[in-house]
Every structure is written in C-alpha cells, then in structure tokens.
Amino acid sequence: MIRIGIIGCGSTIGIARSHIRAYACCKDAVITAVYDLLEGRAEGYIRDMRLSDAKACASLEELFSLCDAVSICTPNCTHVDLTVAALKAGKHVLCEKPFAPTPAECDQAIRYAKLCGKVAMIGLCYRDIPGLVYMKQLIDEGKMGRIFFARQEQGGDRIASPQVKLEWRMQKDLSGPGALADFGSHMMDICDYLLRDSCGPIEEITCMQTTCIEEREIIGKPGKTGPVTNDDVACWICRTESGTLYNFTASRIGASFVLEIVGEGGKMIFHGDKPFELTLQCKEKNGGYAQQPQAVPVPESCYGADPNAPRTPFEINFYYEIRQFLDAIQCGRDTQLTLERGRYIQALIQTAQDAADCGETVPVDAEG
C-alpha cells in the first residue's frame, strides 16, 4: 500500500480534489496526510472527502513523515521548491502543471530527480481523455494520412466576471503567463503527443495576447484593486518540422474545448464536453469529401482496459494519470510524463511568450 500525501488544497479550482478522487479508485494507495498553508483548509478537505486515514499536517516535515509519495497541487511558483523538498525527503512526486513560471526554474528539480532515483512526474493528464486516445490510434494507424493542420481551443468560464478577485494565477510573478500557460500546457502537450511522429517537433511559434479585465479586487482588501499582469487570452500558431500548422486559442474568460485535425484522410473533431466520442468526416486521400460528418463512439479498447477506471468525464483521465504514477513506483514502469517533459512544454510556452513580447515569429530552442 502506497501512502499518499496531498500538498495544497486550493480555494477556487481545488485540483487536489481530482487527485483525491483518482487515488480513491486505487486499492493500492491510501491518502495518509494533507497539508495546506491556510489553517483549517486541510481539515476541511479530510472531512468533506471522508479521508478517514488522513491527518491534517501542521508542516511539510510532518506530511513527509507520514507518506511515501506526494501530489503537489499548489501555485505554479511553488512547484519546483516543493518538488525538490519532497525528493530530498525521499518521496516520489506527482507535480501539477505548469511545471514552473519559466523553463530555467525547472532545472533544479530535474537534477534532484536524477540523483535520487525516485519517480517524478508532471501532471499532463489530458492525453488520457478517451477521445484523444482514439485520435492517437487513428493517426498512428495512418487513417489521416499526411496532416495538413490542427486547430485547438481550450479555456474556462469561471473568471469571466470582473467580480472574481485577483488570484495568484492572474499574477505573472506567481504564475508566469496566464491562459497561455494554464491551458496552453495541456494544448501543446496534446498536439505534440498526437502528431510528433507524423509532423515532427514544433520549430517556430508566433503569438498574440490580451488582458481583457485589467484590474481586479485584491483578496482580503475590499474596495482596493490591483493589476492583472498576465494574459486572459492568447492566440498562437506553431509550425512543425514538416510544415504542418497548429492554431491555438486559450482563454480563461470563456472558451470551449475543441480539437480539430485535418489531413489527407479527412477531418476528426474532439469536443471536450463529449469525451467518449469523436466527430469524423472521412475521405479518400486523393479525393474530396463525399460523406457527412458522423459522431462515432470511442471504442472501449481505448479506455476500458482497467475495470477500476471511472467512466466519468474528466475523472477518467486523472485516474489513468494516478495509475501511471503508482505503477511507476511499484513496478518500475516508464512514464512519458517526466519532469523533462514538463520542462519541454514550459520551453514551448516560453517561446510563445517571447513571440508575443517581441511581435515576431520565434524559433523553438528546446529538445523534448
């Protein structure tokens, strides 16, 4: 039985809840410790999520004494320090994305992970969504032929209201880029994972950003506002080694989750609110479109191998991420979601940010 510690409960999104639900589906893991900087929040999580084996810890040191592995669910600027602290304490680490505000900040954690030999993973779990797993299968089978372009949009509606207060994720020194990093980390990972074998790595990026709600009320200071210092919306285009274009839009003030991939063999479209199906419009590679788009269910073989996996949208991909983490710890299985992968995705985000800052197309100076 692997003893799990949860670091960071969160007051808004609370991504720790998704980790906890996934661990609850695993018979070989138990949550034994929860820690949060805000007094009382860990106790609330333990009570609300019925974590009968968990203790609310007063310090990181206490948490480390009660667990074998940790999930880090804290603001971006804390990820590296907490990862290093956990590795030094001899713990396996699953760290939420984005890895850090800048790529260079990731290097210290990568060095410690290599030295200590513990499992160290980054939380890029969207690639395990069933519809995207099916996309990968169709692409790898050659059904799409040569890929012409991909278009992806991701985002959320939660902070569309100007009444939402100034959170850490709206401050560049704590978060790095805004929507570009928050949603872009998943977006870059998905397209690179699905299409790298067909299209090669991303070689250059151009980007534009805007901040739509420039001032928000400071938390704990009624009536006093502060500036939002990163992007609400980012639009960027990537060109791959083969010349394929990826067109991305990330928005935290209102957006859907859509991924469309177009190639010689037709179109396939994934809608985030329908994670167990794809819309396909196939054609002969040397011909035109003669069929209408059709909604096709994802074969259970793409997601149903593990009977413990929940069949609930969003929860299923977190489960497979957690399952991968536990299997790497217990069985020594390799994971693609290494800290190096997290740094590579952060380097792509930084390149997009650099392109937005200078108003030019910027070459990618990263390997991954």
Secondary structure, DSSP 8 states (H G I E B T S, - for coil): -EEEEEE---SSS-THHHHHHHHHT-TTEEEEEEE-SSTTHHHHHHHHTT-TT-EE-SSHHHHHHT-SEEEE-S-GGGHHHHHHHHHHTT-EEEEESS--SSGGGGHHHHHHHHHH---EEEE--GGGSHHHHHHHHHHHTTTT-SEEEEEEEEE-STT-STTS-B-GGG-HHHHSSSHHHHTHHHHHHHHHHHHHHHH--EEEEEEEEE-SS-EEEBTT-TT-EEE--S-SEEEEEEEETTS-EEEEEEESSS---EEEEEETTEEEEEETT-TTEEEEEE--TTS---S--EEEE--GGGT-S-TTS--STTHHHHHHHHHHHHHHHHH----S-BHHHHHHHHHHHHHHHHHHHHTS-EE-----
